Structure formats: C-alpha cells, structure tokens
C-alpha cells in the first residue's frame, strides 16, 4: 500500500480467503463503495506441493484444487456483475508453464493450472460483448519463496540428503536450466506482462501469455 500511496494514489488493503464466497463478495462490494468502480482483477494467489499422483492424498488434492482453481473461479465470478454494469473490465488469472508442458510430482498443481486456462477461455467468450477481457499469464518458475523452499530443493537434488539453496542453484547450472543463464524469472518480469494485458484496449481476450524462458520452443518444462 505504501508503494502505491507514494505515487499519490489512494490504496486500501484487505486480507481474505479466496476460497470463501462471502469474503470475496464482501471485498467486491467494499471496493465499489470506496472507489466507485472495479476495473481490474488479478487472480494471482496459489500454493504448491510435490507428490506423485499415486501418493497424493485426498486432503492434498482438495487443498491445491480449492486454492489454485476454485479460488480463481470464485474471484472471477465475484467481479463479473460490477464489470458488466460498467461495461468494462480487465481480468487476468495466473496459470503456469506447467499447464503447457507438464512435469512429474505436480499432478494436482498442474491439473488446477490447466483448469485455470479453460476457465479463462470460457469466461472470455461469455463476457466478450461486455467490454471485459479475460486472459491468463503463464510464467515459469519465479524467484520467490513459492519455489525457493526445501521441498523444491529435495525434488531437484534427490541425490543429496537435505540439499541447500546453494545445491539447488548448482544443479540448475548443471542442467543449464532456463535461457541464456537466466534460471528463474523475477517478479518484475511477470508484472510487465500483467501491465500489458490490463492496459490493452480490448483486443486480447481468451489468450495465454507465456513467460517460459524458451520452454515452449523446446517442448519441455
């Protein structure tokens, strides 16, 4: 909020559970009351875990799908009435390059992210005549805590007991992971793509903007 307010723009922060319909609807109503419109939704929340399909418990499957797919659906659904009323809206949901090329040990996560793409494309068709665009961002790994954590190190460096971040980075170097020595995206790389989509004059909808460090060309994750 302070970064936004530094530009002389009013900001308000709200903490809520994207899986909770009532909380989302209340947040939309509060936003419209405070700012008189709701122009942009960025559904960027998500969690990750690692397990094979065989080892994935019902509870883990439910947790990943509820957060990464159902939460996105509920957020999009919540803003539609106001955006229809305005005859304007920009909706962007974060999917993943995992929904383009897949990967082992992430079946629950990838299923949710594939689902986000289907949801985005469907909503884009349903809202096409209302001045509302609906698109998806598909980043590869981003250098945040979502990927820099012990479970990720364990998956990438299975031959070392309790691998560290340094072990993880060395393994990525050995694999020549990424593009031209860039192993991970930075948050700013994703933000620039997001700005592109939300400032479009309405010509892009139902599309997936990939930030995959060349993985689409290679056909591997």
C-alpha positions as CSV (number, residue, x, y, z in Angstrom):
1,X,0.0,0.0,0.0
2,X,2.8,2.4,0.9
3,X,4.4,1.9,-2.5
4,X,1.1,2.8,-4.2
5,X,0.4,5.8,-2.0
6,X,3.9,7.1,-2.7
7,X,2.5,7.9,-6.2
8,X,-0.3,10.0,-4.7
9,X,-2.9,7.3,-5.3
10,X,-5.3,6.1,-2.6
11,X,-4.9,2.4,-1.7
12,X,-6.7,0.0,0.6
13,X,-5.6,-3.4,1.7
14,X,-7.9,-6.3,2.5
15,X,-7.0,-9.8,3.7
16,X,-9.4,-12.6,2.8
17,X,-9.6,-16.2,1.8
18,X,-10.2,-16.6,-1.9
19,X,-11.9,-19.9,-1.3
20,X,-14.7,-18.1,0.7
21,X,-17.5,-16.8,-1.5
22,X,-18.9,-14.5,1.2
23,X,-15.5,-12.9,1.8
24,X,-14.9,-12.3,-1.9
25,X,-18.3,-10.8,-2.4
26,X,-17.8,-8.5,0.6
27,X,-14.4,-7.4,-0.8
28,X,-16.0,-6.5,-4.2
29,X,-18.8,-4.6,-2.5
30,X,-16.3,-2.7,-0.3
31,X,-14.1,-1.9,-3.3
32,X,-17.0,-0.5,-5.3
33,X,-18.2,1.5,-2.3
34,X,-14.8,3.0,-1.7
35,X,-13.6,3.6,-5.3
36,X,-16.9,3.7,-7.3
37,X,-15.7,1.1,-9.8
38,X,-13.8,-2.2,-10.1
39,X,-11.8,-2.2,-13.3
40,X,-9.1,-4.9,-12.8
41,X,-9.0,-8.3,-11.2
42,X,-5.7,-10.1,-10.9
43,X,-6.2,-13.6,-9.6
44,X,-2.6,-14.4,-8.6
45,X,-3.0,-16.5,-5.4
46,X,-1.7,-20.1,-5.3
47,X,0.1,-22.8,-3.4
48,X,2.3,-25.7,-4.4
49,X,3.4,-29.1,-3.1
50,X,5.1,-32.1,-4.6
51,X,3.8,-35.7,-4.8
52,X,3.2,-38.3,-7.4
53,X,-0.3,-38.9,-8.5
54,X,-0.2,-42.3,-6.6
55,X,1.0,-40.6,-3.4
56,X,-1.4,-37.6,-3.5
57,X,-3.9,-37.8,-0.6
58,X,-7.5,-36.6,-0.9
59,X,-6.7,-33.8,1.5
60,X,-3.7,-32.5,-0.5
61,X,-5.6,-32.8,-3.8
62,X,-8.6,-30.8,-2.3
63,X,-6.3,-28.1,-0.9
64,X,-4.4,-27.5,-4.1
65,X,-7.5,-27.5,-6.3
66,X,-9.6,-25.4,-3.9
67,X,-6.9,-22.7,-3.7
68,X,-5.5,-22.7,-7.2
69,X,-8.6,-23.3,-9.3
70,X,-11.8,-22.9,-7.2
71,X,-10.4,-19.7,-5.6
72,X,-9.7,-18.2,-9.1
73,X,-13.2,-19.2,-10.3
74,X,-14.8,-17.5,-7.2
75,X,-12.8,-14.4,-7.7
76,X,-13.7,-14.1,-11.3
77,X,-17.4,-14.8,-10.6
78,X,-17.5,-12.2,-7.9
79,X,-16.3,-9.3,-10.1
80,X,-18.5,-10.1,-13.2
81,X,-21.7,-8.3,-12.1
82,X,-19.9,-5.0,-11.4
83,X,-17.8,-5.2,-14.6
84,X,-20.9,-5.9,-16.7
85,X,-22.6,-2.9,-15.1
86,X,-19.6,-0.7,-16.0
87,X,-19.3,-2.3,-19.5
88,X,-15.6,-2.5,-18.8
89,X,-13.2,-4.8,-17.0
90,X,-9.8,-6.5,-17.3
91,X,-9.4,-9.9,-15.7
92,X,-6.1,-11.7,-15.5
93,X,-5.5,-15.1,-13.9
94,X,-2.2,-16.7,-13.2
95,X,-1.7,-20.1,-14.6
96,X,1.7,-21.7,-15.2
97,X,4.0,-23.1,-17.8
98,X,3.2,-26.3,-16.1
99,X,-0.1,-26.1,-17.8
100,X,1.7,-26.0,-21.2
101,X,4.3,-28.7,-20.8
102,X,3.5,-30.5,-17.5
103,X,6.0,-32.0,-15.1
104,X,6.1,-35.0,-12.7
105,X,5.3,-34.8,-9.0
106,X,2.9,-31.9,-9.6
107,X,-0.3,-33.5,-10.9
108,X,-2.6,-31.7,-8.5
109,X,-1.0,-28.3,-9.2
110,X,-0.8,-28.8,-13.0
111,X,-4.5,-30.0,-13.1
112,X,-5.5,-26.8,-11.4
113,X,-3.4,-24.6,-13.7
114,X,-4.8,-26.4,-16.8
115,X,-8.2,-25.7,-15.3
116,X,-7.5,-22.0,-15.0
117,X,-6.8,-21.8,-18.7
118,X,-10.1,-23.5,-19.5
119,X,-11.9,-21.2,-17.1
120,X,-10.3,-18.1,-18.6
121,X,-11.2,-19.0,-22.2
122,X,-14.8,-19.8,-21.3
123,X,-15.2,-16.6,-19.3
124,X,-13.7,-14.6,-22.2
125,X,-16.3,-15.9,-24.6
126,X,-19.1,-15.3,-22.1
127,X,-18.0,-11.7,-21.5
128,X,-16.8,-10.7,-25.0
129,X,-19.7,-8.4,-25.7
130,X,-19.5,-6.6,-22.3
131,X,-16.2,-4.7,-22.7
132,X,-14.5,-7.2,-20.4
133,X,-11.3,-9.1,-21.4
134,X,-10.2,-12.3,-19.6
135,X,-6.7,-13.6,-20.1
136,X,-4.1,-15.8,-18.4
137,X,-0.4,-15.3,-17.5
138,X,1.7,-18.5,-17.7
139,X,5.0,-17.9,-16.0
140,X,7.7,-20.4,-15.5
141,X,9.4,-20.6,-12.1
142,X,9.7,-17.2,-10.4
143,X,12.4,-16.5,-7.9
144,X,10.1,-16.2,-4.9
145,X,9.5,-18.3,-1.8
146,X,7.0,-20.4,-3.7
147,X,9.9,-22.1,-5.4
148,X,12.8,-21.4,-3.2
149,X,12.0,-23.8,-0.4
150,X,13.1,-27.1,0.9
151,X,10.6,-29.3,-0.9
152,X,11.7,-27.8,-4.2
153,X,15.4,-28.4,-3.4
154,X,14.6,-32.0,-2.5
155,X,12.8,-32.6,-5.8
156,X,15.6,-31.1,-7.9
157,X,18.5,-32.6,-6.0
158,X,17.3,-36.0,-4.9
159,X,20.8,-37.4,-4.7
160,X,21.9,-35.2,-1.8
161,X,20.5,-35.5,1.7
162,X,18.9,-32.2,2.8
163,X,20.1,-30.2,-0.1
164,X,20.5,-26.5,0.4
165,X,19.7,-23.5,-1.8
166,X,23.3,-23.5,-3.0
167,X,23.0,-27.2,-4.0
168,X,19.8,-26.3,-5.8
169,X,21.3,-23.4,-7.8
170,X,24.3,-25.6,-8.7
171,X,22.0,-28.3,-10.0
172,X,20.2,-25.7,-12.2
173,X,23.5,-24.6,-13.6
174,X,24.5,-28.2,-14.3
175,X,21.2,-28.7,-16.2
176,X,21.6,-25.4,-17.9
177,X,18.0,-24.7,-16.8
178,X,16.4,-21.5,-18.2
179,X,17.5,-19.3,-21.0
180,X,20.9,-17.7,-21.6
181,X,21.9,-18.3,-18.0
182,X,18.7,-16.9,-16.6
183,X,17.5,-19.7,-14.3
184,X,14.3,-18.1,-12.9
185,X,12.0,-15.2,-13.8
186,X,11.9,-12.2,-11.5
187,X,8.6,-10.8,-10.2
188,X,9.1,-7.7,-12.3
189,X,9.1,-9.9,-15.5
190,X,5.6,-11.1,-14.6
191,X,4.5,-7.6,-13.6
192,X,5.4,-6.1,-17.0
193,X,3.4,-8.8,-18.8
194,X,0.5,-8.1,-16.5
195,X,0.5,-4.4,-17.3
196,X,0.5,-5.3,-21.0
197,X,-2.8,-7.2,-20.5
198,X,-4.6,-4.8,-18.3
199,X,-3.8,-1.8,-20.5
200,X,-4.8,-3.4,-23.7
201,X,-7.7,-1.5,-25.3
202,X,-9.8,-4.7,-25.6
203,X,-8.2,-6.6,-28.5
204,X,-6.8,-9.5,-26.4
205,X,-9.1,-11.9,-24.7
206,X,-9.1,-15.7,-24.0
207,X,-5.4,-15.8,-24.5
208,X,-2.5,-17.2,-22.6
209,X,0.6,-15.0,-22.4
210,X,3.6,-17.3,-21.7
211,X,6.8,-16.3,-19.9
212,X,8.6,-19.6,-20.2
213,X,12.2,-18.9,-20.8
214,X,12.0,-20.7,-24.1
215,X,10.4,-23.9,-22.8
216,X,7.6,-23.8,-25.3
217,X,10.1,-23.9,-28.1
218,X,11.8,-26.9,-26.6
219,X,8.6,-28.7,-25.7
220,X,9.8,-29.5,-22.2
221,X,9.1,-28.0,-18.8
